[in-house]
Amino acid sequence: MRPAPAFIAVAAAWGLAGLAIPLAELPLPYWQWTGALLAFAALLDALVLLRHAPPQLLRNVPAVMPLGPWAKVTLTLVNATRRPLRGTVHDGHPADWAVEDQPRRLRIGAAESIELTYRCCAPRRGEAVFEPAWWQQASVLRLFTRTHRIGPRDAVRVFPNFAPLAGLALHTAEQATRMTGAHLARKRGDGTEFHQMREYRTGDSLRQIDWKATARARRLISREYQEERNQRVALLLDSGRRMLAEDGGLTHFDHALNAALLVAYTALRQGDAVSLQTFGAAERAVPSVRGAGALDRLIEATFDVQPAPVASDYLEAARRLLVAQPRRTLVLVVTNVRDEDVDDLAAGLKLLQRRHLVCVASLREASLDATLAQEPASFESALRVGATHQHLAHRREAHAQLRAQKIDVLDVRCEQLPAALVQHYLAIKRAGRL
């Protein structure tokens, strides 16, 4: 229990009145009796506050929250006593989360309940805990306050933002692919795996015509193909120091994970198997999965992986992937290629190339393009532009070194990554390179 500002003000006024008694030549007993009366009132007010039970609190918070969007939390406070309660409630949300409408001053009537909501936003993925709320209750005369911890302790998990995937689930596979931003010219019936026989249509190539079936039916019959199913895609995500850069409020690893889940969703709907492996700060691996529940397994295994300032071992990551993937696989590596790392990266990719088809997506910071777009206004800004040009030149040399090794390289910004990966995956399938 603590004295409230009102108690401090009353005590200060009584003390100042005591200083004025000798000057005004007033009787001292009046001041003493006034102090005794105030002390009795304060004691009575404190005793009543000690007897008042705090309200009960129930919290309705989602067990799983997406990273980025605001989430709603509902608090229900129940006053089971016969007296109204006045106080301030502040929920025990994680300290580094952004919140709105907290704390809140309330008056809860006798035997009443109040429901209130507030919004919160998680700054990162992973496990988080809502501790019991703080209830600061005011006494009847507002002379004292007492703080209680009320309510349960709730654990929540912050996942990557899966709202785009939920939206894509309402569309067909072809519509969902277009919605990701991937654009591929597709001919009807063109693929690598036989699908069905059908009557010839204008635009079919001569190689699609089945002459034996045509002779039997006495009309032109074409063979229709589709992209081969039951293929494998491996997603290899760097979680080391190169992925700590931020764009749009998210780290490069967050962008890489979101894009990887989108590629996984697309591949699973195409009938392919998907595996996911992180290396660098955290080493997680999900073996090849397909079918219902596969995407949930990928999210469950990686939702709490965070990048850290450690050097990534590309060669060791390649060795681990080779052990996990004995069959030929499309390997999509997401990292930020720097010239000082290119030798180690090239060695790891060369090892993977012995068995797999490899593509590297190299993330480029948006700030680099923004720096080049500005007109230098000072000597310092001119130096900054020059250093940026030099950095990008080294970056292009590193990419050229990888391409000389016959490795596909995608040089993209974070917002371009999802469409670029999906488009490259679909182009590989159409070309039958797996």
VOVEX-95302 format. One line per field, with one value per residue (C-alpha): residue number from 1; z, x negated, y negated. Coordinates in Angstrom, 3 decimals, decimal comma. Layout:
<pts>
k = [NUM:...]
z = [Z:...]
x = [X:...]
y = [Y:...]
</pts>
This chain:
<pts>
k = [1:2:3:4:5:6:7:8:9:10:11:12:13:14:15:16:17:18:19:20:21:22:23:24:25:26:27:28:29:30:31:32:33:34:35:36:37:38:39:40:41:42:43:44:45:46:47:48:49:50:51:52:53:54:55:56:57:58:59:60:61:62:63:64:65:66:67:68:69:70:71:72:73:74:75:76:77:78:79:80:81:82:83:84:85:86:87:88:89:90:91:92:93:94:95:96:97:98:99:100:101:102:103:104:105:106:107:108:109:110:111:112:113:114:115:116:117:118:119:120:121:122:123:124:125:126:127:128:129:130:131:132:133:134:135:136:137:138:139:140:141:142:143:144:145:146:147:148:149:150:151:152:153:154:155:156:157:158:159:160:161:162:163:164:165:166:167:168:169:170:171:172:173:174:175:176:177:178:179:180:181:182:183:184:185:186:187:188:189:190:191:192:193:194:195:196:197:198:199:200:201:202:203:204:205:206:207:208:209:210:211:212:213:214:215:216:217:218:219:220:221:222:223:224:225:226:227:228:229:230:231:232:233:234:235:236:237:238:239:240:241:242:243:244:245:246:247:248:249:250:251:252:253:254:255:256:257:258:259:260:261:262:263:264:265:266:267:268:269:270:271:272:273:274:275:276:277:278:279:280:281:282:283:284:285:286:287:288:289:290:291:292:293:294:295:296:297:298:299:300:301:302:303:304:305:306:307:308:309:310:311:312:313:314:315:316:317:318:319:320:321:322:323:324:325:326:327:328:329:330:331:332:333:334:335:336:337:338:339:340:341:342:343:344:345:346:347:348:349:350:351:352:353:354:355:356:357:358:359:360:361:362:363:364:365:366:367:368:369:370:371:372:373:374:375:376:377:378:379:380:381:382:383:384:385:386:387:388:389:390:391:392:393:394:395:396:397:398:399:400:401:402:403:404:405:406:407:408:409:410:411:412:413:414:415:416:417:418:419:420:421:422:423:424:425:426:427:428:429:430:431:432:433:434]
z = [0,000:-0,862:-0,005:-2,857:-3,971:-2,067:1,219:0,589:-0,201:2,981:5,152:3,601:4,193:7,831:8,332:6,789:9,033:12,030:10,945:10,741:14,279:16,120:13,661:13,930:17,676:17,332:19,998:19,461:20,529:17,508:15,166:17,162:17,166:13,417:12,918:15,055:13,043:9,773:11,079:12,156:8,761:6,985:9,198:8,611:4,863:4,840:6,827:4,447:1,480:3,056:3,426:-0,190:-2,437:-5,947:-8,978:-10,796:-14,271:-17,260:-20,363:-23,874:-25,968:-29,172:-28,563:-31,918:-33,235:-36,605:-36,767:-38,028:-37,730:-34,555:-32,384:-30,035:-26,377:-24,274:-20,491:-18,326:-14,761:-12,282:-8,997:-6,629:-3,643:-2,489:-2,896:-6,085:-6,971:-8,441:-9,840:-12,800:-14,680:-16,706:-18,373:-18,048:-21,759:-22,882:-22,080:-25,590:-27,384:-28,788:-27,110:-27,349:-24,644:-21,696:-18,776:-18,164:-15,247:-14,249:-11,891:-11,420:-9,697:-6,941:-8,294:-11,829:-14,585:-17,190:-20,513:-22,219:-25,200:-26,251:-29,173:-29,152:-31,778:-31,402:-32,550:-33,287:-33,735:-31,006:-27,574:-25,408:-22,051:-20,719:-16,978:-14,456:-14,777:-12,336:-10,527:-8,624:-6,404:-4,858:-1,340:-0,648:0,287:-2,448:0,230:-0,526:-3,400:-3,278:-6,104:-6,780:-9,444:-10,898:-13,670:-15,204:-16,930:-20,639:-23,108:-26,749:-29,869:-32,568:-36,017:-39,378:-40,883:-42,502:-43,613:-47,263:-47,263:-45,811:-48,610:-51,281:-49,927:-51,200:-54,820:-57,255:-57,563:-60,830:-59,443:-56,262:-58,297:-60,212:-56,954:-55,654:-58,483:-60,475:-64,217:-66,580:-70,132:-70,175:-73,083:-72,482:-72,253:-72,202:-69,474:-68,736:-67,401:-69,432:-68,232:-70,709:-74,330:-75,844:-79,225:-81,168:-80,613:-82,579:-81,230:-80,302:-81,617:-84,046:-81,513:-79,244:-81,823:-81,084:-84,580:-83,461:-81,506:-84,442:-86,826:-84,519:-83,881:-87,464:-86,049:-84,646:-81,029:-78,897:-75,827:-72,949:-70,426:-67,020:-64,839:-63,247:-59,694:-56,791:-57,185:-54,304:-53,216:-50,427:-48,819:-47,249:-45,160:-43,758:-40,167:-39,586:-39,410:-43,054:-42,339:-39,464:-41,753:-41,582:-44,323:-43,678:-39,951:-40,503:-40,579:-43,806:-42,175:-41,526:-45,193:-46,199:-43,965:-45,285:-48,874:-48,100:-46,676:-49,794:-52,042:-49,837:-50,119:-53,912:-54,202:-51,921:-54,043:-57,098:-55,480:-54,662:-51,401:-49,460:-46,887:-44,960:-43,273:-41,474:-40,831:-39,150:-35,803:-35,559:-37,172:-37,714:-40,256:-41,448:-43,689:-46,912:-46,250:-48,493:-48,210:-45,530:-42,498:-44,194:-44,075:-40,381:-39,692:-41,460:-39,517:-36,200:-36,618:-37,597:-36,012:-33,208:-35,235:-34,957:-36,809:-34,756:-35,363:-36,137:-39,284:-41,350:-42,369:-45,944:-46,433:-43,325:-44,334:-47,742:-46,131:-43,876:-46,825:-48,879:-46,080:-45,694:-49,458:-51,335:-54,323:-56,894:-55,511:-56,383:-53,655:-53,053:-50,904:-49,416:-48,085:-48,606:-50,790:-49,885:-51,761:-48,617:-48,260:-51,892:-51,766:-48,861:-50,446:-53,832:-52,222:-50,492:-53,634:-55,743:-53,308:-53,696:-57,490:-57,639:-56,978:-56,928:-58,957:-57,022:-57,018:-54,772:-53,864:-52,738:-50,763:-51,435:-48,847:-49,974:-48,417:-51,120:-53,907:-51,878:-51,458:-55,183:-55,958:-53,910:-55,314:-53,303:-51,366:-49,344:-49,263:-46,784:-48,992:-52,024:-50,104:-49,142:-52,786:-53,901:-51,228:-52,237:-55,888:-54,830:-52,616:-55,399:-57,868:-55,535:-55,122:-58,891:-59,143:-56,477:-58,352:-61,611:-59,928:-58,869:-62,312:-63,861:-61,761:-63,531:-60,446:-60,873:-58,917:-58,084:-57,034:-55,381:-52,694:-49,868:-51,420:-54,684:-53,048:-52,800:-56,448:-57,654:-55,802:-56,867:-60,473:-60,559:-59,033:-61,607:-64,477:-63,383:-63,353:-66,766:-68,264:-66,807:-65,390:-62,325]
x = [0,000:-1,212:-0,021:1,744:1,047:4,181:2,734:-0,565:1,275:3,409:0,374:-1,570:1,314:1,607:-2,154:-2,100:0,836:-1,316:-4,013:-1,443:-0,043:-2,793:-2,520:1,266:1,211:3,822:4,439:2,178:4,793:6,977:4,110:3,361:7,000:7,153:4,082:5,590:8,812:6,903:4,829:7,982:9,599:6,453:6,203:9,851:9,422:6,389:8,166:11,128:8,736:6,998:10,341:11,372:10,609:9,336:11,427:10,966:9,441:9,942:7,828:8,798:5,649:4,939:2,628:0,969:0,335:-1,092:-4,135:-3,300:0,486:2,072:3,824:6,761:6,671:9,853:9,834:12,852:12,784:15,337:16,116:17,471:17,741:20,692:18,817:17,775:14,081:12,005:8,586:6,235:5,559:2,407:2,120:-1,116:-1,882:-5,508:-7,500:-8,857:-5,509:-3,723:-0,329:2,627:5,176:3,071:3,274:7,004:8,764:11,966:14,886:16,513:19,876:20,809:21,269:20,566:18,170:16,472:15,026:12,345:10,074:6,718:4,403:0,846:-1,793:-4,684:-8,115:-9,509:-8,599:-8,930:-7,544:-6,074:-4,312:-1,506:-2,082:0,714:2,031:1,375:4,459:3,865:6,899:7,748:9,182:12,588:11,130:8,433:5,725:4,028:3,514:2,809:1,330:2,369:1,321:4,485:5,299:3,528:0,196:0,743:-1,863:-1,532:-3,507:-4,265:-4,337:-5,305:-2,465:-0,389:2,486:1,265:1,189:4,686:5,896:4,241:5,934:9,274:8,078:6,975:3,280:2,979:4,799:2,731:-0,466:0,520:1,421:-2,126:-3,383:-4,935:-4,242:-4,951:-3,741:-2,118:-0,892:2,025:0,942:-2,764:-4,680:-6,873:-4,439:-1,634:1,806:4,492:5,580:7,923:9,132:6,720:7,165:5,892:2,483:1,341:-2,114:-2,576:-4,675:-1,612:0,393:0,702:0,837:1,884:4,843:5,606:5,758:8,096:10,419:10,210:9,680:6,685:5,928:3,383:1,457:1,762:-1,027:-1,344:-4,237:-5,780:-4,674:-6,430:-9,533:-11,509:-12,267:-14,737:-14,746:-18,079:-17,850:-20,795:-20,176:-23,609:-24,884:-24,108:-20,385:-20,232:-19,605:-16,081:-13,729:-10,153:-10,390:-11,393:-14,803:-16,027:-15,581:-11,902:-11,477:-13,336:-11,165:-7,943:-9,078:-10,152:-6,732:-5,103:-7,284:-6,527:-2,802:-3,054:-5,150:-2,867:0,135:-1,810:-2,205:-5,909:-7,711:-9,314:-12,104:-13,444:-16,800:-18,295:-21,994:-24,130:-22,764:-20,266:-20,302:-16,825:-15,844:-12,487:-12,749:-10,788:-7,065:-4,023:-0,266:2,085:0,391:-2,996:-2,952:-2,021:-5,082:-7,337:-5,924:-6,012:-9,679:-10,935:-8,642:-11,103:-14,342:-16,086:-19,151:-22,239:-25,633:-27,526:-29,327:-27,446:-29,219:-28,029:-30,117:-28,730:-25,179:-25,763:-27,053:-24,004:-21,671:-23,425:-22,915:-19,241:-18,467:-19,879:-17,544:-17,927:-16,322:-15,839:-17,775:-16,813:-19,425:-18,433:-21,275:-22,989:-26,031:-29,106:-32,393:-34,285:-32,027:-31,820:-34,668:-33,082:-29,638:-30,911:-32,579:-29,346:-27,254:-29,728:-29,307:-25,523:-25,753:-27,079:-23,576:-21,141:-19,984:-20,964:-19,654:-20,858:-18,594:-20,821:-18,954:-19,843:-19,207:-16,623:-18,784:-21,417:-18,992:-17,677:-21,221:-21,908:-18,608:-19,571:-21,488:-24,705:-24,306:-27,527:-30,964:-29,769:-26,821:-29,111:-31,394:-28,370:-27,246:-30,742:-31,038:-27,634:-28,692:-31,853:-29,903:-27,428:-30,285:-31,853:-28,438:-27,998:-31,460:-30,490:-27,297:-29,229:-31,606:-28,655:-27,026:-30,320:-29,880:-26,499:-24,500:-21,302:-21,516:-18,560:-19,608:-16,450:-15,157:-13,038:-9,707:-10,716:-11,858:-8,541:-7,557:-11,109:-11,434:-7,995:-8,617:-12,006:-10,566:-7,764:-10,162:-12,357:-9,325:-8,124:-11,560:-11,800:-15,260:-14,639]
y = [0,000:-3,498:-7,012:-8,714:-12,315:-13,416:-12,113:-13,904:-17,136:-16,940:-16,155:-19,023:-21,433:-20,337:-20,831:-24,309:-25,193:-24,192:-26,622:-29,407:-28,885:-30,849:-33,711:-33,951:-33,276:-30,518:-27,866:-24,840:-22,204:-23,026:-22,140:-18,993:-17,864:-18,502:-16,301:-13,547:-13,683:-13,484:-10,574:-8,713:-9,275:-8,094:-5,008:-4,152:-4,686:-2,389:0,342:0,291:0,563:3,554:5,332:4,707:7,683:6,901:7,835:11,118:10,906:13,173:12,652:13,689:13,648:15,640:18,582:17,843:14,339:13,269:11,031:7,552:7,062:5,726:8,323:7,760:8,775:8,783:8,366:9,151:7,776:9,123:7,342:9,990:7,606:5,492:2,221:0,446:0,575:-2,228:-1,672:-1,362:1,845:2,457:5,837:7,792:7,882:8,494:5,368:4,744:5,038:2,016:1,507:-0,844:-1,781:-0,681:-1,393:-2,092:-3,784:-1,994:-2,063:1,335:1,339:3,772:7,319:6,077:7,083:4,898:6,016:3,957:4,515:3,214:3,829:5,092:5,803:8,251:6,994:10,455:14,105:16,720:17,547:14,756:14,638:12,446:12,118:11,363:7,812:4,975:3,634:0,407:-0,142:-3,491:-3,836:-5,374:-8,796:-8,480:-8,780:-5,429:-3,019:0,697:2,774:6,374:8,902:10,397:12,813:15,805:16,240:16,938:18,189:17,162:17,920:15,370:16,959:15,483:13,510:16,281:14,024:13,988:17,803:17,958:15,694:17,819:20,956:19,660:19,738:22,394:23,220:21,285:18,232:18,324:18,420:15,287:13,542:13,994:11,802:14,638:14,329:17,192:17,630:21,020:23,098:25,379:28,976:28,147:29,958:32,925:35,557:37,176:36,117:37,210:37,665:35,134:33,884:31,673:27,939:25,011:24,041:27,564:28,435:31,317:33,225:33,394:35,372:39,092:40,593:44,080:42,692:40,401:43,370:45,281:42,336:40,981:37,465:35,650:36,613:34,723:35,757:33,280:32,927:31,330:30,329:33,387:34,040:35,749:33,616:32,099:28,548:27,702:24,253:23,289:20,092:18,166:16,988:15,473:11,906:11,101:11,449:8,943:5,972:4,564:3,406:2,386:3,114:6,770:8,381:9,925:13,320:12,532:11,645:14,814:16,990:15,411:15,974:19,553:20,371:18,939:21,103:24,104:23,433:23,198:26,361:28,359:27,408:28,567:31,991:31,625:32,395:29,537:29,477:26,503:25,991:22,990:22,459:19,842:18,674:21,531:24,957:26,320:28,928:30,206:33,290:33,530:33,280:33,143:33,206:31,924:30,462:30,092:26,294:26,387:28,528:26,046:23,099:24,957:25,834:22,375:19,772:18,955:18,921:15,537:14,215:13,453:11,802:15,004:16,093:18,663:21,875:22,450:25,591:27,296:26,335:27,943:31,142:31,367:30,889:33,563:36,065:35,121:35,049:38,050:37,532:34,756:31,606:27,955:26,127:22,490:20,723:17,349:15,203:11,845:12,468:10,396:10,507:11,561:14,635:15,695:18,256:20,156:19,898:21,076:24,100:25,105:24,619:26,592:29,467:29,278:29,114:32,660:33,933:31,001:28,024:24,881:21,313:18,468:15,553:12,680:10,036:6,409:3,697:1,128:-1,593:-1,020:-1,898:-4,825:-6,196:-6,014:-7,744:-10,833:-13,772:-14,278:-17,538:-17,467:-15,929:-13,283:-12,294:-12,112:-9,752:-7,680:-7,405:-6,458:-3,782:-2,409:-2,165:-0,338:2,067:2,863:3,392:5,959:7,525:7,872:9,459:11,995:12,827:13,169:15,605:17,769:17,586:18,679:21,819:22,305:21,351:19,364:16,081:13,819:10,290:8,940:6,621:7,992:7,036:8,765:12,003:13,950:13,490:14,102:17,417:18,679:17,665:19,386:22,567:22,709:21,972:24,908:27,201:26,078:26,569:30,083:29,338:31,506]
</pts>
